[in-house]
Amino acid sequence: ISSGKNPDYPLEQVLGVKKQRVDEAETVVRERKRELETEEKKLTTVKEARDKVLEHKTDKLEQLREALDTGTTSDEVRTMKRYLKVVKEDLVAEEEKVKEQQVQVDQAEKNLEEARALLKARRLELDKMEIHKAEWWRVMKKEMRIAEEKEQDELGQATYLARRAEERRRKR
């Protein structure tokens, strides 16, 4: 261990994979956010279209009431009522579009929440690995320090014994 080189963390590849998974999960979350924003914009658009049809229907109803109040021919009233029926059908179709788009928004929200949950889990795994790595380094540094102290003790003892042997030789 005292070769001067620090040991490599044995799970470095696993840690790299965990980091890559977090990066991928973050990318998925960003994609899901964009998808949700797109679906919400579509929902706003179909709601606006529905509101225009509703406004048109309200206007036509007011025209019919005014015509009835001012007195008009029964043919004109029938024509207006038929037109109102068509506008009501258009409104029902627009309401259906809004419902369908709301389903898409709900699904996009669900997908985003799932992606966030996965990201949270992946980050937790990465955090556990990084904690393990820090603990491993703490233990390795302690072992390296102990090995270095042992080596120093052995070196000191060898030096002491060599000096002692040298002194004994000189005394003879």
HUUR-V702710 format. One record per residue. N is the residue number from 0. RES is the residue in one small letter. SS is DSSP state (a for helix, b for strand, c for the rest). Layout:
N:RES:SS ; N:RES:SS
This chain:
0:i:c ; 1:s:c ; 2:s:c ; 3:g:c ; 4:k:c ; 5:n:c ; 6:p:c ; 7:d:c ; 8:y:c ; 9:p:c ; 10:l:c ; 11:e:a ; 12:q:a ; 13:v:a ; 14:l:a ; 15:g:a ; 16:v:a ; 17:k:a ; 18:k:a ; 19:q:a ; 20:r:a ; 21:v:a ; 22:d:a ; 23:e:a ; 24:a:a ; 25:e:a ; 26:t:a ; 27:v:a ; 28:v:a ; 29:r:a ; 30:e:a ; 31:r:a ; 32:k:a ; 33:r:a ; 34:e:a ; 35:l:a ; 36:e:a ; 37:t:a ; 38:e:a ; 39:e:a ; 40:k:a ; 41:k:a ; 42:l:a ; 43:t:a ; 44:t:a ; 45:v:a ; 46:k:a ; 47:e:a ; 48:a:a ; 49:r:a ; 50:d:a ; 51:k:a ; 52:v:a ; 53:l:a ; 54:e:a ; 55:h:a ; 56:k:a ; 57:t:a ; 58:d:a ; 59:k:a ; 60:l:a ; 61:e:a ; 62:q:a ; 63:l:a ; 64:r:a ; 65:e:a ; 66:a:a ; 67:l:a ; 68:d:a ; 69:t:a ; 70:g:c ; 71:t:c ; 72:t:c ; 73:s:a ; 74:d:a ; 75:e:a ; 76:v:a ; 77:r:a ; 78:t:a ; 79:m:a ; 80:k:a ; 81:r:a ; 82:y:a ; 83:l:a ; 84:k:a ; 85:v:a ; 86:v:a ; 87:k:a ; 88:e:a ; 89:d:a ; 90:l:a ; 91:v:a ; 92:a:a ; 93:e:a ; 94:e:a ; 95:e:a ; 96:k:a ; 97:v:a ; 98:k:a ; 99:e:a ; 100:q:a ; 101:q:a ; 102:v:a ; 103:q:a ; 104:v:a ; 105:d:a ; 106:q:a ; 107:a:a ; 108:e:a ; 109:k:a ; 110:n:a ; 111:l:a ; 112:e:a ; 113:e:a ; 114:a:a ; 115:r:a ; 116:a:a ; 117:l:a ; 118:l:a ; 119:k:a ; 120:a:a ; 121:r:a ; 122:r:a ; 123:l:a ; 124:e:a ; 125:l:a ; 126:d:a ; 127:k:a ; 128:m:a ; 129:e:a ; 130:i:a ; 131:h:a ; 132:k:a ; 133:a:a ; 134:e:a ; 135:w:a ; 136:w:a ; 137:r:a ; 138:v:a ; 139:m:a ; 140:k:a ; 141:k:a ; 142:e:a ; 143:m:a ; 144:r:a ; 145:i:a ; 146:a:a ; 147:e:a ; 148:e:a ; 149:k:a ; 150:e:a ; 151:q:a ; 152:d:a ; 153:e:a ; 154:l:a ; 155:g:a ; 156:q:a ; 157:a:a ; 158:t:a ; 159:y:a ; 160:l:a ; 161:a:a ; 162:r:a ; 163:r:a ; 164:a:a ; 165:e:a ; 166:e:a ; 167:r:a ; 168:r:a ; 169:r:a ; 170:k:a ; 171:r:c
